[in-house]
Amino acid sequence: MKKLFLTISTLTFIFIAFTLLSCGETTCDHEFGEWETVVEASCSKKGQEKRTCSYGHTETRSIAKEPHAFYTGETIKGAASGVAGKEKVYCECGYSTTRRSSVNLEYKFLSTNGTYAVVGIGECKDANIVIPSTYNGKPVTEIGQRAFRKCDSIHSIVIPYSIGANPAFLKSVM
């Protein structure tokens, strides 16, 4: 009886030890669940994700910061035909900087309200488009439908407050 108890105790100990050791960082052979976001990333902070294996072991990893989402706040120097303007751009996190507005975009004067609309890429070669808030001394208030369609080289577009935007609108110009 003592021998049986000793054998069962030894096997139980081996089983428990194996179970505890089998979930080490490099030897875990059970399946992990999907990554879950614990802290959302933003332009001002990294985020964090975690996942858990079938034995309760948790892994975490960092999520990279998001890029700043700039919008044009004020004109420092107005853009004109063939001449770049200078715009102060802001992000919701409070970060601001100045950027040169894109040169040689295609504009159309809107006589109904005395403003301009960006209607195409024109001869602009910028990958990061900065639409000025004014052009030839008048506000830029619109982006024409499909103005940037088939412009695969564009990485980002900074839109001035004078235009405003929503995601559905942005899809219509690309």
N, C-alpha and C positions, 0 to 999 in steps of 0.2 A: 504494500500500500504506500509506504514511504517512497519507494522507487517510482511508482506510478505518479505520485504527487510531484516528485522532483522532475520527472520527464515532462509532465504537463506544464509545470512552472517554467522550465527551460524553454519549451516550445512557445509558450505565451510571451516570454521575454524576447525571444528572437523575432517573433511576429511583430511585437510592438516596436522594437528597435528598427526592423526593416521598414515598417510603415513610416516611422518618424524620419528616417534617413532617406527614404525614397523621394521626398519632396524637397530636396536641396536645390539650390539655384541651377546647378548643372545636371542633376540626375533626375529631375522630376519627369516621370513618364506618364502622368495623368494629363487629361485634357483641361486646358484653361478655357474659361468662358470668354465672351466678347469683351473688348475694351470698353469701359464706361467712363464718360467724362465726369470728373469730380470737380474740377475748377475750369471754367471756360477761359480760353486764351483771349486776350485783347491786344491792342497796340501798345498798351502800357505794362502788361504783365504776361508771363508765361502761364499756360494752363497745365493741368495734370489729369492723367487717365489712370485707371487701375483695372485689373482683372484678377479673378480668383480661380484656383484649381479646385478639383473635386474634393481635396482634403483640406481646403480652407487657406492654403498658402496664397498670399497676395503679392502681386508685382505691380509696381507703379512706373510710369514714365512721363517725361515732360512733353508738353505740346508747345511748339514754337510760338512766339508772339505773332500776332497778325500785323500786316502792314498798316500804316496810318491811312485813313480814308479822308483825303483832303477835299476841301471845298474852298472856292475863292471867296475871300472876305472883303477885300478892298483893292482898288486900283492904285498903284503907286505911280505908274506911268502908263497912259493909255496906249493900246495897240493901234496901228494904222496900216494901211496897205504896204506890205513888205517890211514893216518895222515891228519888232517885238515890243510888247508892253511888259510891265513888271507888276506882278500880282502878289499880294500877301495872302498866303493860303493857311488854313486852319484845319485841325483835326478835332473831333469831339473830346478827345482826352485833354485838350488844352495846348498841345504842341502847335507851334506856328513857325513858318519860315517864308522866305520869298522865293518866287519862281518866275522865270522868264515865260511869258505867254508864247504859245506856238505861232510861228510865222507862216504865212502863205496858206492858211486855211481858206476855204471858199465861203464867201459871205453873200447874203442877199439883203438888200435894204427893203424893209417893210414899210411902205408909205402909209399904211393904215394907222400905224402908231409911232412912226418915226424912229424905229429901232432896227437892229440887225438880227439876222438868223444865220447860224453856221449851217451851211447846206451840203458841205462836202470836205474831203481831205485836201482838195486842191493840190498844190505842189509841196505840201508840208511833209517832211521826212521824220518827224519826231515819233518815237515809240511811246513816249509819255506825253499825251496831249494836254495842254493847259489852255482852256478856252478863256479868253479875256472877258472881263465884265463890261468893258467898253471897247468899241471899235470906231475909229474916225470920230471920236467924241460923242458917240451915241451908245446907249445901252445895248448889250447883246442879250436878247430875251428868249430866243428859241434855238433849238437844234432841229433841223429838218429831218423828216422820216428818212431812214436809211442813209444818213449823212456819212456814216463810217462803215457802211456795208462793204464787205470783201476787203477790209483793211486788216489783214492778218498780222501785220507787224505792230499793231497798237497793243501796248501792255496796260495802259491806264488812261483815264480821262478825268481831269479835274474840271468840275462844272461850277460856274459862278452862281452866287445867290440870285443874281438877276434872272437866271433860268429856272432854278429849282429842279428837282427830279424825284422820280420814284422808280422802283425796279421795273415796272411794266413799261414805262417810258423809255428807260435805257435799253431794253430789249428791242424796241422799235427802231432805234438809230443804228444798231449794229448789224 
